[in-house]
Amino acid sequence: MARVTRTLRTLDDLADAGLIAPERLPTLAAVAARYAVAVTPGMAELIDPAEPADPIAAQFLPREDELTTDPLERADPIGDEAHSPVHGLVHRYPDRVLLKLTHTCAVYCRFCFRREMVGPEGHGNMSPAQMDEAMAYIAARPDIWEVIVTGGDPLVLSPRRLRETMDRLSAIPHVKIVRFHTRIPVVDPAAVTDELVAALRAPGKTTWVALHANHPREMTPAARAACARLVDGGVAMVSQTVLLKGVNDDPETLGALMRSFVETRIKPYYLHQMDLAPGTGHLRTSVAEGQAVMRALRGAFSGLCQPTYILDIPDGHGKVPIGPGYLDKGVVEDPSGRTRAYPPKD
């Protein structure tokens, strides 16, 4: 494979780097025309083009399967638009809002639930007027305790832009928590500079970063060092992972990923059942399969390594935990699968 020194954004880029076969270009053209493509040098280096089931390739390289849409899939699978009182802001839960500063990402995941909105042809960045409207909405509602800055990936923005956002949120007394959702520490670790870390902090606010990673190979030494810069700089971290067929849908791989988070001072937070985004069925597991993986994880890995298995109910009805149940009608199942009475019988 050719050495990659810049982000690959076209099918020709991917072919020149040896990541896709040139003869596939005509059939993949319709995929790239509909869904954005971007693979950073760091992710390109992790891909083994000789391995058809490579778990990094499955996440970032376009596939013909993306043109197959299941009738249950939808453009806005979690109902963002139904809960957007002003542009760029989603208010689904009473105490928190999503603030979508940008719809640009450093990489474009093939399973993204916002894939119809992100990319060069997507919804773009918030304008100054839109930002004013969003900040006024937050300031007028004292119940909003947390602002989740998302997108796209907000850490593609400059430290100056991030600092301006934090300064504005700092001026709203009832906002106590600011959480950034990002892939940047994994896909572009060098972007996590001391200046960027400082930009995420503001007086009177606690900053969290939720890191999205799906396979233990993503947690490279450079990625771990980027996370260390965040944590050492006073930013708390949690993880979020999407359950993906052939990528992390076995307890050994998922457990290794969770251990890598904990070793990096990141608390495992959410394991997402993949949303019903268009053209993503080839990567979706069943809920039963996910529950089986979670059951095996509980029996073999530290409690620190246990994420909450979550379903975001379609059409904006919210997130619920869907992990396996262990207690039912007076019978509890232990991690090895044996059943016991609870409360214990005399």
Salt bridges, closest charged atoms under 4 A:
ASP13 OD1 - ARG6 NH2 3.11
ASP54 OD1 - ARG217 NH2 2.98
GLU64 OE1 - ARG24 NH2 2.99
ASP65 OD2 - ARG63 NH2 2.50
GLU66 OE1 - ARG110 NH2 3.00
GLU66 OE1 - ARG115 NH2 2.36
GLU73 OE2 - ARG284 NH1 3.25
ASP80 OD1 - ARG92 NH2 3.32
ASP80 OD2 - LYS100 NZ 3.35
ASP80 OD2 - ARG114 NE 2.72
ASP95 OD1 - ARG96 NH1 2.58
GLU116 OE2 - ARG34 NH2 2.87
ASP132 OD1 - ARG168 NH2 2.87
GLU146 OE2 - ARG179 NE 2.82
GLU164 OE2 - ARG160 NH1 2.74
GLU195 OE2 - ARG163 NH2 3.76
GLU218 OE1 - ARG183 NH1 2.76
ASP232 OD1 - ARG265 NH1 2.92
GLU263 OE1 - ARG224 NH1 2.96
ASP312 OD2 - LYS319 NZ 3.54
ASP315 OD1 - ARG74 NH1 2.81
GLU333 OE2 - ARG295 NH1 2.94
ASP334 OD2 - ARG338 NE 3.61
ASP334 OD2 - ARG340 NH2 3.18
